[in-house]
Amino acid sequence: MYRSSRIVAFSLALLAPAGAVLADPPAAPTPAKPKQVVIVSFDSARDISQWKRSRALAQRTGAHFTYFVSCVFLLSPETRKEYTAPGKTPGKSNIGFAASKQEVAERLEQIGLAAHEGHDIASHACGHFDGKDWSKADWLKEFGSFERILENAYSINGIAPEPKGWRDFARHAVAGFRAPYLSTGKALYEALPAAGYQFDASGVSQGPALPTASNGIMHFSLPQIPEGPKSRPVIAMDYNLYVRHSGGFERPSKADEFASRTYGAFRAAFDAQYQGKRIPLELGFHFTLMNEGAYWNALERFAGEVCVKADVECISFRDYISRQRDGERQASVGG
């Protein structure tokens, strides 16, 4: 056996060209990473100047956003009684109503322009009430109010002309929902599919998380991300940062510091995914300029850096779902 082994080894050496080094076969190519997804959304969507500012940011960076609209801002003081919240008298709202008929007209114009530019128009319900104790019937009533007011906003407020196709848009374009105060419950999750919604973005997760599906609804979660000198977790939303930084009170002298901290938190959360598993990163905002706009300033700096990258997509919730479903269909056909 010993002599035989030496002969085999010697024979192999003779077969190898002079100077050649025997090597392992080449490794299989590493699959390319998916693009990093960033999903930016805005709740209530009231201030007209912030509509314009967000759309301008999108145009600069190629981003598409989700706007969670509160339907009370499509009612003027004269038409506020068109809305009745569950358990309330007509014309009651936690966040008021539009200031005037003219303001409603301008907001409707912004909604139409945003939709035309490819942004996602979604529902934040109407009166911004905490629905954690609402029944399924209560939620369906609230969803019905949103749908009716959005569809009939021009006629309710006596605004003319109504754009061609507005009612068809109002009936079919709204696919998603985010609960006021991110307050959810069993009744809400029963009502969402019954009302025809495709996604809910009311969740909160420990760090970025992939969406989950149940009862035909895709569930998204705002992540808790490390922030500040001690890297304590905070929900990645401007209001939560506002409370963290200044207790929910304006501190204009600290605006630059707060903007810098917010940008740092966003960028670190992004980099962790970009260099890692590339789980989508969700960030939430309002149209209110808290701490002199510190959080919007951080958003604009952040989006200006990351949304323009070739391997990053800043897209809406609706677009994300559409791409996932397209991928599933292609995989099904290919299989």
C-alpha positions in Angstrom: 0.0 0.0 0.0 2.8 2.4 0.8 4.6 1.8 -2.5 1.3 2.1 -4.4 0.5 5.5 -2.8 3.9 6.8 -3.8 3.5 5.8 -7.4 0.1 7.5 -7.6 1.5 10.7 -6.1 4.4 10.6 -8.5 2.2 10.0 -11.5 0.0 13.0 -10.6 3.1 15.2 -10.3 4.2 14.2 -13.8 0.8 15.2 -15.2 1.0 18.7 -13.8 2.7 21.3 -16.1 6.0 22.7 -14.8 5.5 25.6 -12.5 1.7 24.9 -12.1 0.0 25.1 -8.7 -2.9 22.8 -8.1 -5.9 24.8 -6.8 -9.4 24.3 -5.6 -12.2 24.8 -8.2 -13.4 28.5 -8.4 -16.0 29.4 -5.8 -19.5 30.2 -7.0 -20.1 34.0 -7.5 -21.6 35.8 -4.6 -25.2 36.8 -5.3 -25.7 40.6 -5.6 -27.3 42.3 -2.7 -30.8 43.7 -3.1 -31.2 47.4 -3.3 -31.5 49.1 0.1 -35.1 50.3 0.5 -36.0 53.5 2.5 -39.7 54.3 3.1 -40.5 57.8 4.2 -44.0 58.8 5.1 -45.9 61.8 6.4 -48.9 61.8 8.8 -51.9 64.1 8.6 -50.4 66.1 5.7 -51.9 69.5 6.6 -49.6 72.4 5.8 -49.6 73.5 2.1 -46.0 74.7 2.2 -44.8 71.3 3.5 -46.7 69.6 0.7 -44.7 71.7 -1.7 -41.4 71.2 0.2 -41.8 67.4 0.4 -42.6 67.2 -3.3 -39.6 69.3 -4.2 -37.4 67.0 -2.1 -38.8 64.0 -4.0 -38.0 65.7 -7.3 -34.4 66.4 -6.2 -33.7 62.9 -5.0 -36.0 60.7 -7.1 -37.9 59.5 -4.0 -41.5 58.6 -3.7 -43.3 59.1 -0.4 -46.5 57.9 1.3 -48.8 60.7 2.6 -51.3 59.5 5.3 -54.0 62.1 4.9 -56.5 63.1 7.7 -59.8 63.7 6.0 -60.9 66.5 8.4 -58.4 68.7 6.5 -60.7 68.3 3.5 -63.5 70.0 5.3 -63.8 73.8 5.8 -65.3 75.3 9.0 -68.6 75.5 7.1 -68.7 71.9 6.1 -67.2 70.3 9.2 -70.4 68.6 10.2 -70.1 66.4 7.2 -67.9 64.3 9.6 -69.1 62.4 12.6 -66.6 60.3 14.5 -67.7 57.1 16.3 -69.3 58.1 19.6 -69.1 61.8 18.9 -71.4 64.6 17.7 -71.0 65.9 14.2 -68.2 68.3 13.6 -65.8 67.1 16.3 -62.1 66.5 15.6 -58.9 66.2 17.7 -56.9 68.1 15.2 -59.4 70.7 13.9 -60.4 71.2 10.3 -59.2 73.2 7.3 -59.0 76.9 7.9 -61.1 77.8 4.8 -62.6 76.6 1.6 -59.6 78.1 -0.2 -57.2 76.0 1.9 -59.2 72.9 1.1 -58.9 73.7 -2.6 -55.1 74.1 -2.3 -54.7 70.9 -0.4 -56.8 68.9 -2.9 -54.6 70.3 -5.6 -51.5 69.1 -3.7 -52.9 65.7 -3.3 -53.6 65.5 -7.0 -50.2 66.7 -7.9 -48.5 64.3 -5.6 -50.5 61.3 -6.9 -49.7 62.4 -10.5 -46.0 62.4 -9.6 -46.2 58.8 -8.3 -46.5 59.3 -4.6 -48.8 57.1 -2.4 -51.9 58.7 -1.0 -53.1 56.7 2.1 -55.4 57.1 5.0 -54.7 58.5 8.5 -58.5 58.2 9.3 -60.3 61.5 9.9 -60.5 63.1 13.3 -57.3 61.7 14.8 -59.1 60.0 17.6 -57.5 57.1 19.6 -59.4 54.1 18.3 -58.0 51.4 20.6 -61.4 50.8 22.2 -63.4 51.1 19.0 -65.3 48.2 17.7 -65.0 46.8 14.1 -68.2 48.7 13.3 -66.7 51.9 14.6 -63.6 51.5 12.5 -65.7 50.7 9.4 -67.7 53.9 10.1 -64.4 55.9 10.3 -63.1 54.3 7.1 -66.4 55.1 5.4 -66.2 58.7 6.4 -62.7 59.0 5.0 -63.7 57.4 1.7 -66.9 59.5 1.3 -65.2 62.8 2.2 -62.2 62.2 -0.1 -64.3 61.2 -3.0 -66.8 64.1 -2.6 -64.4 66.8 -1.3 -64.9 69.1 -4.3 -68.7 68.9 -4.2 -69.0 69.0 -0.4 -67.0 72.3 -0.3 -68.5 73.8 -3.5 -65.1 73.8 -5.2 -65.1 73.8 -9.0 -64.1 72.5 -11.4 -63.6 69.0 -10.0 -60.7 67.4 -11.9 -61.5 64.7 -14.4 -61.0 61.3 -12.8 -60.9 62.5 -9.2 -63.7 60.2 -8.0 -62.2 57.2 -9.7 -58.8 58.1 -8.1 -60.5 58.5 -4.6 -62.2 55.1 -4.9 -59.2 53.1 -6.0 -55.9 54.8 -5.2 -56.0 54.6 -1.4 -54.5 51.2 -0.4 -52.9 51.9 3.0 -53.6 53.1 6.5 -51.8 54.3 9.6 -53.6 54.6 12.9 -53.5 57.9 14.8 -51.2 57.6 17.8 -50.1 54.2 16.3 -53.0 52.9 18.4 -54.2 49.5 17.2 -56.2 46.5 18.3 -58.0 43.4 17.2 -61.1 45.3 15.9 -58.9 47.5 13.7 -57.2 44.4 12.2 -60.6 42.9 11.5 -61.9 46.0 9.9 -58.9 46.7 7.6 -59.4 43.8 5.1 -63.2 44.3 5.3 -62.7 47.9 4.1 -60.4 46.8 1.3 -57.1 48.1 2.6 -53.8 46.3 1.4 -51.4 47.5 4.1 -51.2 48.9 7.6 -48.2 51.0 8.8 -49.2 51.3 12.5 -46.7 48.9 14.0 -43.5 49.5 16.0 -40.5 47.2 16.0 -37.2 46.8 17.7 -35.0 47.9 14.8 -35.9 47.6 11.1 -38.0 44.6 10.4 -39.5 43.0 7.3 -43.2 43.4 6.9 -45.5 40.5 7.8 -48.8 39.5 6.2 -52.1 38.3 7.7 -55.7 38.3 6.5 -54.6 39.9 3.2 -53.0 42.9 4.9 -49.2 43.7 4.8 -48.1 45.0 8.2 -45.2 47.5 8.4 -43.5 48.8 11.6 -41.6 52.0 12.4 -38.4 50.8 13.9 -36.8 51.9 17.2 -33.3 53.1 16.3 -30.3 54.1 18.5 -30.2 57.9 19.1 -28.2 60.4 21.1 -25.0 60.2 23.2 -26.2 57.1 25.0 -27.7 55.4 21.9 -31.0 54.9 23.5 -33.7 53.5 21.2 -36.4 55.9 19.9 -39.1 55.4 17.4 -37.9 56.7 14.0 -40.5 59.4 13.8 -40.1 63.2 14.2 -42.6 63.5 17.1 -40.9 60.9 19.1 -37.6 62.6 18.6 -39.2 65.9 19.5 -40.3 64.5 22.9 -36.9 62.9 23.4 -35.0 66.1 22.7 -37.1 68.8 24.3 -40.0 67.1 26.2 -42.5 68.2 23.5 -41.7 71.9 23.9 -39.9 74.2 21.5 -36.3 74.8 22.1 -35.2 76.8 19.1 -31.7 77.5 20.4 -31.0 73.8 20.2 -32.5 73.2 16.7 -29.1 72.7 15.0 -28.0 70.2 17.7 -31.3 68.3 17.4 -31.0 68.2 13.6 -27.5 66.9 13.8 -28.5 64.2 16.3 -31.5 63.2 14.2 -29.4 63.0 11.0 -26.8 60.9 12.9 -29.4 58.5 14.1 -31.0 58.1 10.6 -27.6 57.7 8.9 -26.4 55.1 11.4 -29.6 53.1 11.1 -29.3 53.2 7.3 -25.7 52.2 7.3 -26.3 49.2 9.5 -28.8 47.9 6.9 -26.9 49.0 3.9 -23.8 47.2 5.0 -25.8 44.3 6.4 -29.0 42.5 5.6 -30.6 45.4 3.8 -33.9 45.3 5.6 -36.1 48.3 4.6 -35.7 51.3 6.8 -38.9 53.2 7.6 -39.0 56.9 8.8 -42.1 58.8 9.8 -42.8 62.6 9.8 -45.5 65.1 10.2 -46.0 68.5 8.4 -45.4 70.3 11.7 -42.0 72.0 11.9 -41.0 70.9 15.5 -38.0 72.6 17.0 -37.8 75.0 14.1 -37.8 72.3 11.5 -34.9 70.3 12.9 -36.3 67.0 11.9 -37.2 68.1 8.3 -33.7 69.6 8.0 -32.3 66.2 9.0 -34.6 64.4 6.6 -33.5 66.6 3.6 -29.8 66.1 4.4 -30.3 62.3 4.8 -32.4 61.9 1.7 -30.1 64.0 -0.3 -27.3 61.6 0.5 -28.9 58.2 0.3 -31.8 58.4 -2.0 -29.5 59.3 -4.9 -27.4 56.2 -4.5 -27.6 53.7 -7.4 -28.2 50.8 -5.1 -30.8 52.6 -2.9 -34.5 53.0 -3.5 -36.6 55.6 -1.6 -40.0 54.4 -2.4 -43.6 54.4 -1.0 -45.3 51.6 0.9 -47.6 51.0 -2.1 -44.6 50.7 -4.4 -42.9 48.3 -2.1 -45.9 46.0 -2.0 -46.4 46.2 -5.7 -42.7 45.1 -6.3 -43.0 42.3 -3.8 -46.1 40.9 -5.6 -44.6 41.3 -9.0 -41.6 39.3 -7.8 -43.9 36.6 -6.4 -45.7 36.4 -9.7 -42.5 36.1 -11.7 -41.2 33.4 -9.4 -44.5 31.5 -9.8 -44.3 31.7 -13.6 -40.7 30.7 -13.6 -41.3 27.7 -11.3 
